[in-house]
Amino acid sequence: MYKRARLTDTIEVPPEHLADVTPDLVKRLLQDKLEGRMDEDLGSIVTVTDVHDIGDGAVLPNRPGVYYEAEFDALAFDPEMQEVIDGEIVEVVNFGAFVGIGPVDGLLHVSQISDEYLAYDEENQQLASRESNQVLGVGDSVRARIVTKSIDERNPRESKIGLTAKQPGLGKHGWLQEKREEEEGR
């Protein structure tokens, strides 16, 4: 889900900072430029961690800054299909629950949570089963599997990740613990 990569990119150092072109300055400029950006191969860049090399600056006609090529390490978020994730419910709606799994949220559709019918309780922001009295709400920790992924490079916030919790070993952590205790008690 998270990976580290060595990258190279060009950044513009504004004229007011030309006297102090340090790895810290370059790191801040790279973070401003790249954090949150989607890359088809790498995923969503979370942060720039280390700057290893800063090349010689180049001046371009009619541009006020100086352009430097920098080599750096970055941390990226790139969820894989079928990957099992742990996350926290950040929002409950009538059609499911959104799970925080990194820079984007995954959707755990109501049909992918349980075989039981889950009713939406808008007042308490919960999905509840009448059969087993199980409740899923904001703040609950869940384990799920990524089953669909649609990454929008131009607008990362529009990316969609679909989750399921209907397979063995998946679901709300509390439900999984109850099932383990029940099986041990047999």
Secondary structure, 3 states (H helix, E strand, C coil): CEEEEEEEEEEEECHHHHHHCCHHHHHHHHHHHHCCCEECCCEEEEEEEEEEEECCCEECCCCCCEEEEEEEEEEEECCCCCCEEEEEEEEEECCEEEEECCCCEEEEEHHHCCCCCEEEECCCCEEEECCCCCEEECCCEEEEEEEEEECCCCCHHHCEEEEECCCCCCEEHHHHHHHHHHHHHC
